[in-house]
């Protein structure tokens, strides 16, 4: 006896208990949800790849370095001021 033949004997029992007013998403709802999940996974993988290429080390601003007076670098800061 095949499994499909065994299940055909159970279908009439399930049909009696099935609420005909109940709406379920079905196979199409599952496929849409699965497609969205795969899309989100692909976007996250792409984002991780792109974030790995980003260089977070900031170069010093040449204008700010030139604006500092040369004499202030060697002086110690007194605690009272």
C-alpha positions, 0 to 999 in steps of 0.5 A, spaced: 500 500 500 502 506 498 502 512 502 498 516 498 493 511 498 493 511 506 492 518 506 486 518 501 482 514 507 484 520 512 481 525 507 474 524 509 476 525 516 479 531 515 474 534 511 469 533 517 473 537 522 475 543 517 472 549 518 470 552 511 470 559 513 477 559 516 482 563 511 489 560 511 495 562 507 496 556 503 502 554 499 502 561 495 503 564 502 509 560 504 512 561 497 512 568 498 514 568 505 520 564 503 522 568 497 522 574 502 527 570 507 531 569 501 532 576 499 533 578 506 539 573 507 542 575 500 541 583 502 545 581 509 550 577 505 551 583 500 551 588 506 557 584 510 561 584 504 561 591 502 562 593 510 568 589 510 571 593 504 570 600 508 576 603 511 574 606 518 581 610 519 580 617 518 586 621 515 588 627 519 585 634 516 591 638 513 588 644 515 587 643 522 594 640 523 597 647 519 593 651 524 596 649 530 601 653 533 608 650 533 610 652 540 604 649 544 606 642 542 612 641 547 609 645 553 606 641 559 599 643 561 599 646 569 593 643 573 591 650 575 589 653 568 
